[in-house]
Each structure stands twice: as structure tokens, then as C-alpha cells.
Amino acid sequence: MKKYYITTPIYYVNSQPHIGHAYTTLMADILARFHRQLLGGDRVWFLTGTDEHGAKVEQAAKKNNVSPQKFCDEVSAKFQLAWDSLDISNNDFIRTTEKRHEDAVKNILNILKTKKTPLGHDIFFEKEYEGLYCVGCEAYLKEEDLENGLCPNHQTKPEAVSEKNWFFRLSDFRDIIVKKISKGELKILPEKRKNEVLGLLEGGLEDIAISRTKVEWGIKLPFDEKQTVYVWVEALMNYITALGYGSNDQKKFNNFWPADLQLLGKDILKFHAVIWPAILISLGLDLPDKLFVHGYLTIDGKKMSKTLGNTIDPMDLIDEYGLDAARYLIVSQFQFGEDGHIKAESFANKYNSDLANGIGNLTSRVLSMAEKYFDNVVPAPKDKKHEPFGMKKYWEKYLDCFKNLKIFDAVSLVNSLSKALDAFIAEKKPWELAKDEKNKTELAEAIYVSCETLRHIARMIYPIMPGAAGDIFSRLALKNELNEKLEKRMKWGGLKPGSKINKGEALFPRK
């Protein structure tokens, strides 16, 4: 039986949730909801969470005059509240300060301590390290990584670090990682990101530190408690510790691993495409099927981040436009996988054009005509199988969009179908047909086609705007629409004539 395991990155708690976090999480939610429609729900697992250790958190807690744990509790709660407010349907929310994660990480590290690299060397070894460290990235940097002496992501000068650490012999994994990526055993999308990783690997790999001596806030290395596990190493393990790997109960892990899709931003590509596969290979575990890398959300040409002070709070969008509209506005700006420039001033225009004047107005028109001409009842068409849009082709394109993670294209397709229905109504002119009783059959045909097409539109927008879709289903008296798998409900004629409809209020009131 098929399953689908999808993850987001776990978000670092040094900052509040913003639209950049919401973008990735919403995309994961949309894909999870889509696959639940295909698989009946119970074979989909969707994981998100918060990353709560490291120097950056330690510093932020000190600045706020609270303990690191209290600081993490407060910020993690804000992420959970934001995801609840955005109707995110995650099955689990992992926190790296949870005992289940910390215990599993220690067990995993003890296992790795006994393993050998593909070239037969010990995986872990000790050595002195001298170099640069960006606290903002929680990452070691080289001079060539800097721009004008600053971290390119945070525009801050990295610290000079000198300490004795435990290291992961990553250099021994280069050839096997290249082979797995080249053969498609680990797919990295879009293609340019795969090429980016292969280009990085061409130059060889350096061994990486897995511990810090001068960072207190974190998990202690189980075989050397004077050291704290490097935050990125233990954070990556959340994808398997959340499933129970490293614990006494690995049933969920056995049911859902490997991950079908892991979403991440391009700034953390190296960690996920190089370090993460090396850890999994060392443990003898399968690699994720796909890593999908999305671009930066930018404002005024700069990556959105707390450090630069140019974030947008998704809660503000919910307050202004409502839940479903906020979800739509966040994910419909540009193609998933590319950098995207956010313009807050464009939200109102897009809301009115796509939602208020688009799907919202169309819903009102269709249901108003059913109310006016057939007393709130879906009329029986002469031929229930007749449909003018080639709906099968629409669904084929829709499914292809999701298969290829083209969510923006799926949104555009729904808007195209909405416009096609608008054009159909303009051509048929039900208001003219209603003037003469002899046109009753043709009128019934036009209204049934309109109502049934509205059902298909609602089914298509469900992963993106579940509340709005559910509202349309309710107005069409389709109480059990989502209990049926998508494959069955893609067929034309799913709306039963005689159903009592309810026009309701405006779905998306104009702003």
C-alpha cells in the first residue's frame, strides 16, 4: 500500500514565524492534503517543527533575560499557533528539546561511533579546529564564502573560532553521494540545484565538526560530555527521530521511512544534500526519494529574514483577508522552486482579481441562478454525461502539476477553468433562456453544468483553500465529498440533480 511522508525544515527559534516560514509550510500542507485525497488520508505523514539548540538561541535567550528553555517554549508555541491559524494539517510537530529527540540523537551518535566510512575509516575523530563561524547560520564558513568579509545571508562578520572538536569524516563519502545523486537514488529538484550539489562535490568534501566545546545549549555528546552536539547534525536527525528511529518503538519509522519529499530552502541545501545523506548511509538507511529546494522570498531584492528586519507576519494577512485568502496569497505569487519577490501592496489587487471577482463572484453567480431559476435545487440535465470543458484534460493537467510540484501552475489552471465557466455562462445567457418556458431543458443543462463545474473547481482548490472548498461543497449539499477519493470524484456527473443548495454570503467579500 502506498504511503507519503513529507517534511519541512524545522524552523530556528531565534526568530518569530514570518511569511517565509509560512510559504514552505503551506506548500507542504498543500501537497499533504492532495496526497490524502489520493491515499484516503491514513497513509500520509506530514512533519514540521522547531530547531531549538545552538549558540544563536543561547544568545537570543540571554538578550531577552530568560532561560534558553523558556525562550524556546515561547517561540515554538508561536510557530504552533501560526500553523494552527493557517490550518496546517501536520501530523506531528517535533521540537529538538523534546526528550524523544534528545534520547534518540544520543543513541544514533553512539551507533555512528561504531561505524566505518565507505573507505574503511572511523566515522568520528578528534582534531583542533581553527576557522570562521557564523552564529546566524550556525555554520562554519571559509573566506571564499564571504562577501566583503561578511556572511552573505546575515551581513555580519563571522567569529574566529579555535577549539578541539569531534569531526565527521565526510570526505570519505564524496564518491558514494555523487553516485546516488547521479543515478537518481537521491533526486534533487529543481535540476539546477542538483547540478549545484554535483558541482560542489566535484571539488571534494572536507570533514565537518559534529561538536562544539564553547556552546552550552544543546545535546551533550554521549561519548564525550564536555562537548555539545553541533546543532545542524542533530537537527537533521529530526526527520527520523520524529518517526521513532533510535527509540524502542520504530513502527512508525518502518511504515513511513524513507521520506517521499523533503522541502528546504536553498541556503540549507548543502546540509540536506551532503551531510544528511552521509548520516543515513552511515546508519545503513535508505535516502529520501526527493529533496525539493525552493528559492528565497525577497523584499527590495534582499532575502527575507529577521536579521535584515524585512519580514511579513502571516497573521497580519489572515487578519486582513481571512484564512483561506491568506493561504492563497502566500502560495500563488510565483513558481515554487524559484526566488520570488513579495510585494505587500500587490496582495489587495490579487485578492480582488483572483478571489473576490474570480472564484468568489463565480460561486455567487452560479448559485444565485440555481436559486432564482430552480428554487435552490440542482436541476436535472437532459444528458448528465455531457460537459463542454474537456474536464478529463483539466484533471490530467492538474495531476501533472502536483506530480511535478508546480503548485503555481495548478493555481493558474483553476483560474483558467473558472474563466472558462464564466465564458460558458456568458455564452448560454441563462437569464435570457429563463424568459421562455420552451428553453427550460437548455436552461437546466446550463445550470447543471455550472454547478457541476463549480464542484470540480472546489475539489481542485481544496488543498490550497480547504475552508473555501468545504464552504462550496456545503452550499452544493455535498456533505461527504471529501470522504471519497479524488480519483472517483474527478469524473463528470458527481453532483446529484435534486440536491438542495444554499447560496450563502459572499465567499470572498471585495476589499
C-alpha positions in Angstrom: 0.0 0.0 0.0 1.4 3.4 -0.9 2.4 5.9 1.7 3.6 9.6 1.5 6.0 11.1 4.1 6.6 14.9 3.6 8.7 17.2 5.8 9.5 20.8 6.1 12.8 22.1 7.6 12.5 22.6 11.3 12.5 26.4 11.9 15.1 28.0 14.1 13.6 29.7 17.1 15.8 32.7 17.2 13.0 34.5 15.1 9.2 34.7 15.0 7.3 32.9 12.3 7.1 35.0 9.2 5.8 34.6 5.6 9.0 32.8 4.5 8.4 30.1 7.1 4.7 30.1 6.2 5.4 29.7 2.4 7.4 26.4 2.9 4.9 25.0 5.4 1.9 25.9 3.3 3.4 24.2 0.3 4.0 21.1 2.4 0.4 21.3 3.7 -1.0 21.6 0.1 1.0 18.5 -1.0 -0.1 16.6 2.1 -3.7 17.4 1.6 -3.5 16.5 -2.1 -2.0 13.1 -1.3 -4.5 12.4 1.4 -7.2 12.8 -1.3 -5.4 10.1 -3.3 -4.5 7.7 -0.4 -7.5 8.1 1.8 -5.6 10.0 4.4 -4.2 7.4 6.7 -1.0 6.7 4.7 0.2 10.3 4.7 2.5 11.7 7.4 3.4 15.4 7.4 6.1 16.6 9.8 7.2 20.1 10.8 8.7 21.5 13.9 11.3 23.8 15.5 15.1 23.7 15.9 15.9 24.8 19.4 19.6 24.4 20.2 22.8 26.2 19.5 24.7 29.4 20.1 22.2 31.6 18.3 19.3 30.5 20.6 21.6 30.9 23.7 22.4 34.5 22.7 18.7 35.3 22.0 17.6 33.9 25.3 20.3 35.9 27.2 19.2 39.1 25.3 15.6 38.5 26.4 16.7 37.8 30.0 15.1 34.3 30.1 16.5 30.8 30.2 17.1 29.1 26.8 14.3 26.5 27.5 11.8 29.2 28.4 12.8 31.2 25.3 12.3 28.1 23.1 9.0 27.2 24.7 7.6 30.7 24.0 8.8 30.9 20.4 7.9 27.3 19.5 4.4 28.0 20.8 4.2 30.9 18.4 5.1 28.7 15.5 2.5 26.2 16.5 -0.1 28.9 16.9 0.8 30.3 13.5 0.4 26.9 11.9 -2.9 26.3 13.7 -4.1 29.7 12.4 -3.1 28.8 8.9 -4.9 25.5 9.2 -1.7 23.5 8.6 -2.6 19.8 8.7 0.7 18.4 10.1 0.6 15.0 11.8 3.5 15.8 14.1 5.4 18.8 15.4 8.9 17.9 16.5 10.9 20.1 19.0 14.6 19.3 19.3 14.4 20.0 23.0 12.0 17.1 23.4 13.2 14.1 25.3 12.2 11.8 22.5 14.5 13.6 20.1 17.4 14.1 22.5 17.5 10.4 23.6 17.2 9.2 20.0 20.1 11.5 18.9 22.3 10.1 21.6 21.5 6.6 20.6 22.2 7.4 16.9 25.5 9.0 17.7 26.6 6.0 19.7 25.7 3.8 16.7 27.7 6.0 14.4 30.7 5.9 16.7 30.9 2.2 16.0 30.6 2.5 12.2 33.2 2.8 9.4 33.1 5.1 6.4 32.8 3.7 2.8 36.7 3.8 2.8 37.0 1.8 6.0 38.0 4.7 8.4 36.3 5.5 11.7 33.5 7.9 11.1 34.2 10.1 14.1 37.6 11.5 15.1 39.0 14.4 17.2 41.1 17.3 16.0 41.8 21.0 16.6 39.7 23.4 14.5 40.6 27.0 13.6 38.3 28.9 11.3 35.3 31.2 10.9 31.9 30.6 12.3 28.6 32.4 11.6 26.3 32.3 14.6 23.4 33.4 12.4 23.8 30.4 10.1 25.1 28.2 12.9 27.7 27.1 10.2 31.4 27.2 9.6 32.4 29.4 6.7 35.5 29.9 4.5 37.0 33.2 3.3 35.6 32.5 -0.2 32.1 32.1 1.2 32.1 35.7 2.4 31.1 38.9 0.6 33.2 41.9 1.6 34.2 39.9 4.7 30.6 39.3 5.8 28.3 36.4 5.8 26.2 36.8 2.6 23.0 35.7 4.4 23.2 37.8 7.5 25.6 40.6 6.5 27.5 40.0 9.7 31.2 39.3 10.4 31.8 35.7 11.3 33.6 34.8 14.5 37.1 33.4 14.5 36.9 30.0 16.3 39.6 27.8 17.8 38.7 24.7 19.6 39.1 20.9 19.8 36.1 19.1 18.4 34.9 15.7 17.2 34.6 15.5 13.5 32.6 13.5 10.9 34.8 12.1 8.2 32.6 13.5 5.4 35.4 13.4 2.9 35.1 9.6 2.6 31.5 9.9 1.4 32.0 12.1 -1.7 32.0 9.3 -4.3 29.0 7.4 -2.9 27.0 10.6 -2.6 27.9 11.6 -6.2 26.9 8.1 -7.4 23.5 8.2 -5.6 22.6 11.6 -6.9 23.8 10.9 -10.4 21.8 7.6 -10.5 18.6 9.3 -9.2 18.7 7.4 -5.9 18.5 10.8 -4.3 16.6 13.2 -6.5 17.3 16.9 -6.1 14.9 19.3 -7.7 14.8 21.7 -9.5 17.5 20.3 -11.8 19.8 23.4 -11.3 20.0 22.5 -7.6 21.1 19.0 -8.4 23.8 20.4 -10.7 24.8 22.9 -7.9 25.4 20.0 -5.5 27.3 17.9 -8.0 29.5 21.0 -8.8 30.2 21.3 -5.1 31.1 17.6 -4.8 33.5 17.9 -7.8 35.9 19.8 -5.6 35.8 17.2 -2.9 34.5 17.3 0.6 36.1 18.5 3.9 35.4 16.7 7.2 33.0 18.6 9.4 32.8 19.3 13.1 30.0 17.5 14.9 30.5 19.1 18.3 31.3 22.4 20.0 33.1 23.0 23.2 32.1 26.6 23.7 28.3 26.1 23.3 26.4 25.0 26.3 22.8 25.0 25.0 22.4 21.7 23.2 22.6 17.9 23.4 25.7 16.6 25.1 27.8 14.2 23.0 27.1 10.8 24.6 30.7 9.6 24.4 32.3 13.0 25.4 30.0 15.1 27.6 32.4 18.0 27.6 31.2 18.6 24.1 27.8 19.7 22.7 26.5 18.2 19.5 26.7 20.6 16.6 23.2 21.9 16.1 23.0 21.1 12.4 24.0 17.5 12.9 21.3 16.7 15.5 18.7 18.9 13.8 18.9 16.9 10.6 18.1 13.7 12.6 14.6 15.1 13.5 13.3 13.6 10.2 13.9 10.1 11.6 13.7 10.7 15.4 10.1 12.0 15.0 9.2 8.6 13.5 10.7 6.8 16.4 14.1 5.8 15.0 16.6 5.5 17.8 13.9 4.5 20.3 12.3 1.3 21.4 9.3 1.8 19.1 10.2 2.1 15.4 6.8 1.0 14.0 6.1 4.5 12.5 9.6 4.6 11.1 9.2 1.3 9.4 5.8 2.4 8.0 6.9 5.8 6.6 10.7 6.0 6.0 12.2 6.8 3.6 10.7 10.3 3.1 9.0 10.8 -0.2 9.6 14.6 -0.2 11.7 16.9 1.9 11.2 20.6 1.3 14.0 23.1 2.1 15.4 26.5 1.2 18.4 26.8 -1.0 20.5 28.2 1.9 20.4 24.8 3.6 20.9 22.7 0.5 24.5 21.5 1.4 23.3 20.3 4.8 20.5 18.2 3.3 22.1 17.1 0.1 25.6 16.2 1.5 25.7 15.8 5.3 22.2 14.3 5.7 22.8 11.5 3.1 26.2 10.8 4.7 24.5 10.2 8.0 21.8 8.0 6.5 24.4 6.0 4.5 26.4 5.5 7.7 23.3 4.2 9.5 22.5 1.8 6.6 19.2 3.6 5.9 17.5 4.5 2.7 17.9 8.0 1.4 14.9 10.3 0.9 13.3 10.0 -2.6 13.3 13.7 -3.3 14.7 16.9 -1.9 12.9 19.9 -3.3 14.7 23.2 -3.0 12.7 26.5 -3.2 14.2 29.9 -3.6 14.3 32.9 -1.4 11.4 35.2 -0.7 12.8 38.6 -1.2 11.7 42.2 -0.4 13.5 45.0 -2.1 15.8 42.4 -3.7 17.0 41.0 -0.3 16.2 37.7 1.3 13.5 38.0 3.9 15.0 37.5 7.4 14.7 38.8 10.9 18.3 39.9 10.8 17.6 42.3 8.0 14.2 43.4 9.5 12.2 42.8 6.4 9.7 40.2 7.3 5.9 39.9 6.8 3.8 38.3 9.5 1.3 35.8 8.1 -1.1 36.5 10.9 -1.4 40.1 9.5 -2.6 38.6 6.2 -5.1 36.4 8.0 -6.5 39.4 9.9 -6.7 41.5 6.7 -8.0 38.9 4.2 -9.2 35.8 6.1 -7.6 32.4 6.4 -8.2 30.9 3.0 -7.4 34.0 1.1 -4.1 34.4 3.2 -3.1 30.8 2.2 -3.9 31.6 -1.4 -2.0 34.9 -1.5 1.1 33.4 0.1 1.5 30.5 -2.3 0.2 32.0 -5.6 2.8 34.7 -6.1 5.4 32.8 -8.2 6.6 29.3 -9.3 7.6 27.0 -6.4 11.3 26.4 -6.6 12.3 29.9 -7.8 13.2 33.1 -6.0 10.1 35.3 -5.6 9.7 38.9 -4.9 7.0 39.7 -2.4 5.1 43.0 -2.8 2.7 43.5 0.1 0.9 46.2 -1.8 0.0 43.6 -4.5 -1.9 41.4 -2.1 -5.1 43.5 -2.3 -5.1 43.5 -6.1 -4.6 39.8 -6.3 -7.3 39.2 -3.7 -9.8 41.2 -5.6 -8.9 39.8 -9.1 -8.5 36.1 -8.3 -10.8 35.6 -5.3 -13.4 38.3 -4.9 -14.0 38.9 -8.6 -12.9 35.4 -9.6 -13.9 32.2 -7.7 -16.0 34.2 -5.2 -18.1 36.0 -7.7 -18.4 32.9 -9.9 -19.7 30.9 -6.9 -22.3 33.6 -6.2 -23.4 33.8 -9.9 -23.9 30.1 -10.3 -25.7 29.5 -7.0 -27.8 32.7 -7.5 -29.0 31.3 -10.8 -29.9 27.9 -9.3 -31.8 29.7 -6.6 -33.6 32.1 -8.9 -34.5 29.7 -11.8 -34.8 26.3 -10.0 -35.8 27.2 -6.4 -32.5 26.3 -4.8 -32.4 22.9 -6.4 -29.8 21.5 -8.7 -31.7 20.8 -12.0 -31.6 17.5 -13.9 -29.8 17.9 -17.3 -31.0 16.2 -20.4 -27.7 14.4 -20.6 -25.8 14.1 -17.3 -22.7 12.9 -19.1 -22.5 16.0 -21.4 -19.9 18.5 -20.4 -18.4 21.3 -22.5 -14.9 21.8 -21.0 -13.0 18.6 -21.5 -12.8 18.1 -17.7 -10.7 15.0 -18.1 -7.9 17.1 -19.7 -8.1 19.6 -16.9 -7.7 16.9 -14.3 -4.8 15.4 -16.2 -3.0 18.7 -16.2 -3.9 19.3 -12.6 -2.4 15.9 -11.5 0.7 16.6 -13.6 1.1 19.9 -11.8 1.2 18.2 -8.4 3.3 15.3 -9.7 5.9 17.9 -10.8 5.4 20.2 -7.8 4.1 23.0 -10.0 1.7 24.5 -7.5 1.7 27.9 -9.1 0.6 26.2 -12.4 -2.2 24.3 -10.5 -3.5 27.6 -9.2 -3.3 29.1 -12.8 -5.2 26.0 -14.1 -8.0 26.5 -11.6 -8.3 30.2 -12.5 -8.4 29.1 -16.2 -11.3 26.8 -15.5 -13.1 29.5 -13.6 -12.7 31.8 -16.6 -13.9 29.1 -18.9 -17.1 28.7 -16.8 -17.6 32.4 -16.8 -17.3 32.4 -20.6 -19.8 29.4 -20.8 -22.3 31.4 -18.7 -21.9 34.5 -20.8 -22.4 32.4 -24.0 -25.5 30.5 -22.7 -27.1 33.6 -21.2 -29.3 31.7 -18.6 -31.1 35.0 -17.9 -32.3 35.1 -21.5 -33.2 31.4 -21.5 -35.3 31.8 -18.4 -37.6 34.2 -20.2 -39.2 31.4 -22.2 -40.5 28.1 -20.9 -39.6 26.3 -24.1 -35.9 26.9 -23.1 -36.4 25.0 -19.8 -34.3 22.0 -20.8 -31.5 24.1 -22.2 -31.6 26.3 -19.1 -31.4 23.2 -16.8 -28.5 21.9 -18.8 -26.6 25.3 -18.4 -27.3 25.5 -14.6 -26.3 21.8 -14.0 -23.1 22.2 -16.0 -22.3 25.4 -14.0 -23.0 23.7 -10.6 -21.1 20.6 -11.5 -18.1 22.6 -12.8 -18.2 24.5 -9.5 -17.8 21.2 -7.7 -14.7 20.4 -9.8 -13.3 23.8 -9.1 -13.9 23.4 -5.3 -12.2 20.0 -5.4 -9.2 21.4 -7.2 -8.8 24.3 -4.7 -9.3 22.1 -1.7 -5.5 21.6 -0.9 -4.9 25.3 -1.3 -8.1 26.7 0.3 -9.7 23.9 2.3 -12.1 26.2 4.1 -13.4 27.8 0.9 -13.7 24.4 -0.8 -15.6 23.0 2.1 -17.9 26.0 2.0 -18.7 25.4 -1.6 -19.3 21.7 -1.0 -21.7 22.7 1.8 -23.6 25.1 -0.4 -23.9 22.4 -3.1 -25.2 19.9 -0.4 -22.1 17.7 -0.8 -21.6 16.7 2.8 -19.5 13.7 2.1 -17.5 15.0 -0.9 -14.1 14.7 0.8 -14.8 11.2 2.1 -14.5 9.9 -1.5 -11.0 9.5 -3.0 -10.1 12.1 -5.6 -9.9 9.5 -8.5 -13.6 8.8 -8.2 -14.7 12.4 -7.9 -12.7 13.6 -10.9 -15.4 12.1 -13.1 -18.1 14.3 -14.6 -21.6 14.0 -13.1 -20.8 13.7 -9.4 -23.4 16.3 -8.4 -26.8 14.8 -8.0 -29.8 16.5 -9.5 -32.4 17.4 -6.9 -29.8 18.4 -4.3 -30.9 21.4 -2.3 -28.4 24.2 -2.5 -27.7 27.2 -0.3 -26.3 30.3 -1.9 -24.9 31.8 1.3 -22.9 35.0 1.8 -20.1 36.2 -0.5 -17.3 33.7 -0.3 -14.6 36.4 -0.7 -16.1 39.9 0.0 -14.4 42.6 -2.0 -11.8 44.8 -0.3 
